[in-house]
Amino acid sequence: MFKRQLEKMKILHVINSLEMGGAEKLLVDIVPIQKEQYPIVNIAVINQVESPFQILLSKINNVTIIPLGKGSYFSPFVISKLMKLICQYDIIHVHLFPAQYLVVIAKLFSASKTALIFSEHSTHNRRREIMFFRFLDKIFYSYYKKIICITKEVAFELNRVYGISKRNWLLFIMV
């Protein structure tokens, strides 16, 4: 029964843009693999601009790239669009800030039960230097069922700075 549920799973990746970067390259690498296992794997892009990664991802059969906006990461329209999308998927896999915050806000407003996963790509960000934002980050991290750390150092820093325990993260080392 569990295998049947996995085969029907719908996954949505949410990312700021598909411009050149490590998180974007990760999507180029994992979406084709996920597409072999799951019937629906799509990508929502907060600030859609044409890029080589977007072109590559758009060529994958039955993967839809869903534009949420253009120009502004913090538009209320983005949250509104995310609210509608979240309820249609089983897992929302989020990459990068500000998508990290926007998806949680949209989930809270939509009252969805969809599982959230976040990939942490960095050992440091400027928000961690300001106590208020460090506090906010800790709150937003708490809404994610799992946090994927791309290195041991990222996992160590999440634990050190936010007290996020090993039971809440998965270690995924890129080779």
Secondary structure, DSSP 8 states (H G I E B T S, - for coil): -HHHHHHT-EEEEEES--SSSHHHHHHHHHHHHHHHH-SEEEEEESS----HHHHHHHTSTT--EEE--SS-TT-HHHHHHHHHHHTT-SEEEEESTTHHHHHHHHHHHHT---EEEEEE--S--GGGGSHHHHHHHHHHHTT-SEEEESSHHHHHHHHHHH---GGGEEE----
